């Protein structure tokens, strides 16, 4: 249900044309959350949703570490009957580009892995559940080319053996007409339990000409 409603929210957001190329990651996320909330309400679904949810560690609660260092779940969804502090679905969102089309932002591929996927594997998020997800907001490029770059980067020697080919993103079943759906499976560090990550790559009709014009204006 979570994956389907997120895709529907994205499609409505894209149809409305509200997304802007100059947006940061959080701009996309807080708007997507509004669409998810609206659709859940329209269907009368038992689903709660929040964005930008801080995760405070025991050290932060005891005053040993500043809470300013708390990581944030970009979008958290849960059943109102569950203990949402433990049982929830988390989307971690990242801006993403096709590397050959934007060499200046090619670092976003590594950021997707190191500041996205690894937060689940290292149990910063979702340590009590077995499914979570990543949202890639595509600024320029095609999802399949981006995934190829992600899979190459996963097994790069700079990752210190954290990933192998078994961790690769693989094409998953489409959600209706939306086909940029992938899945990856991983073992977590502390508990050793596997976790499945669902990946949605969301494009917003930013054509190349507009992209490069905006880059010139912002540079």
C-alpha positions in Angstrom: 0.0 0.0 0.0 2.8 2.5 0.9 4.6 2.1 -2.4 1.4 2.4 -4.4 0.1 5.5 -2.6 3.6 7.1 -2.9 3.6 6.6 -6.6 0.1 8.0 -6.9 1.1 11.0 -4.9 4.2 11.5 -7.1 2.1 11.2 -10.3 -0.4 13.8 -9.0 2.4 16.1 -8.0 4.1 15.8 -11.4 0.7 16.4 -13.2 0.2 19.6 -11.2 3.6 20.8 -12.2 4.5 22.1 -8.8 8.1 20.9 -8.6 10.9 23.3 -9.4 14.3 22.5 -10.8 16.1 24.7 -8.2 14.4 23.0 -5.3 16.5 21.3 -2.6 15.7 17.7 -1.5 13.5 18.8 1.4 11.3 21.0 -0.9 10.4 17.9 -2.9 9.8 15.8 0.2 7.5 18.2 2.1 5.4 18.6 -1.1 5.2 14.9 -1.7 4.1 14.3 1.9 1.2 16.7 1.4 0.1 14.7 -1.7 0.4 11.4 0.2 -1.6 12.8 3.1 -4.3 14.1 0.7 -4.7 10.8 -1.1 -4.8 8.8 2.1 -7.6 11.0 3.4 -9.5 10.8 0.1 -9.4 7.0 0.2 -10.1 7.0 4.0 -7.0 4.9 4.5 -5.7 4.0 8.0 -2.4 5.7 7.3 -0.5 8.3 9.2 2.3 10.3 7.5 5.0 12.8 8.7 8.0 14.3 7.1 11.4 15.4 8.5 11.1 13.2 11.6 14.2 13.4 13.9 15.6 10.2 15.4 17.2 10.8 18.8 19.7 8.3 20.2 20.0 7.3 23.9 23.1 9.5 24.1 21.2 12.5 22.9 18.4 11.9 25.3 20.9 11.6 28.2 22.6 14.9 27.1 25.9 13.2 26.2 25.6 14.2 22.5 24.0 17.2 21.0 20.5 16.5 19.4 21.5 18.8 16.6 23.3 15.7 15.2 20.1 13.7 15.0 19.4 12.2 11.6 15.9 12.7 10.0 13.5 10.3 8.4 12.4 12.1 5.3 8.9 10.5 5.2 7.6 8.2 7.9 4.3 6.3 7.4 2.6 4.0 9.8 -0.6 2.3 10.8 -2.3 4.2 13.7 -2.7 1.0 15.6 1.0 0.3 15.6 3.8 1.7 17.9 5.0 4.2 15.3 8.4 4.7 17.1 9.3 1.1 16.2 7.0 -0.1 13.5 6.8 2.2 10.5 7.8 2.5 6.8 10.5 5.1 6.1 11.3 6.7 2.8 14.8 8.3 2.7 15.0 10.8 -0.2 17.9 12.0 -2.2 18.5 14.3 -5.2 20.0 12.2 -8.0 21.4 12.8 -11.5 22.8 10.8 -14.4 26.5 11.2 -13.9 27.5 11.6 -17.6 25.0 14.5 -17.9 26.1 16.4 -14.8 29.7 15.7 -13.8 29.5 18.5 -11.2 26.9 16.6 -9.2 28.1 13.1 -9.9 28.8 12.9 -6.1 25.0 12.5 -5.6 25.4 8.8 -6.6 27.7 8.2 -3.7 25.5 10.3 -1.4 22.5 8.2 -2.3 24.4 5.2 -1.0 26.4 6.6 2.0 23.8 8.9 3.4 20.8 7.0 2.2 21.0 3.2 1.9 23.6 2.8 4.7 21.4 4.5 7.2 19.1 1.5 6.9 22.0 -1.1 6.9 23.6 0.6 10.0 20.2 0.6 11.7 19.9 4.3 12.1 16.4 3.9 10.7 13.9 1.0 10.6 15.8 -1.4 12.9 12.6 -3.2 14.0 11.1 -3.8 10.5 12.3 -5.6 7.4 11.2 -3.2 4.6 12.1 0.4 3.9 12.6 2.6 0.9 14.6 5.2 -1.1 13.2 8.0 -3.2 15.5 9.4 -5.9 14.4 12.8 -7.2 15.8 12.9 -10.7 17.1 16.3 -11.7 18.4 15.1 -15.1 18.8 11.7 -16.8 17.1 8.4 -17.0 16.4 6.0 -14.1 18.0 2.9 -15.8 21.3 4.8 -16.4 21.3 6.1 -12.8 20.8 2.6 -11.4 23.7 1.3 -13.5 25.9 4.0 -11.9 24.6 3.1 -8.4 25.3 -0.6 -8.9 28.9 0.2 -10.1 29.4 2.5 -7.1 28.1 -0.1 -4.6 31.0 -2.4 -5.3 33.6 0.3 -5.7 36.7 -0.3 -3.5 36.0 2.9 -1.7 33.0 1.2 0.0 35.5 -1.1 1.9 33.6 -4.2 1.0 30.3 -3.1 2.5 28.5 -4.2 -0.6 28.7 -7.0 -3.1 26.8 -7.8 -6.3 24.1 -9.4 -4.1 23.3 -5.8 -3.0 22.6 -4.5 -6.5 19.4 -2.8 -7.3 17.1 -4.9 -9.5 14.1 -4.0 -11.5 10.9 -4.7 -9.7 7.2 -5.0 -10.6 5.8 -1.8 -12.1 3.2 0.2 -10.1 0.5 0.7 -12.7 2.1 2.6 -15.6 5.1 3.7 -13.4 8.1 1.5 -14.2 11.0 3.1 -12.5 10.7 0.7 -9.5 13.7 -1.2 -8.2 14.4 -3.4 -5.1 17.6 -4.4 -3.3 18.2 -6.8 -0.4 20.9 -6.4 2.2 22.1 -7.8 5.6 22.2 -5.3 8.4 25.3 -4.7 10.5 24.3 -5.3 14.1 21.3 -7.6 14.0 22.3 -9.5 10.9 18.7 -9.6 9.7 18.0 -8.9 6.1 16.2 -5.7 5.0 14.6 -5.1 1.6 14.8 -1.6 0.2 12.3 -0.4 -2.3 13.6 2.3 -4.7 11.4 4.7 -6.6 13.1 7.1 -9.1 10.9 10.1 -9.6 11.4 12.4 -12.7 9.6 15.8 -13.0 9.9 16.7 -16.7 12.9 18.9 -16.3 14.2 18.9 -19.9 17.9 19.3 -20.6 17.7 22.8 -22.0 15.8 24.1 -18.9 18.2 22.2 -16.7 21.3 23.8 -18.2 19.8 27.2 -18.3 18.9 27.0 -14.6 22.5 25.8 -13.8 23.9 28.9 -15.5 21.5 31.2 -13.6 22.4 29.5 -10.2 26.2 29.3 -10.8 
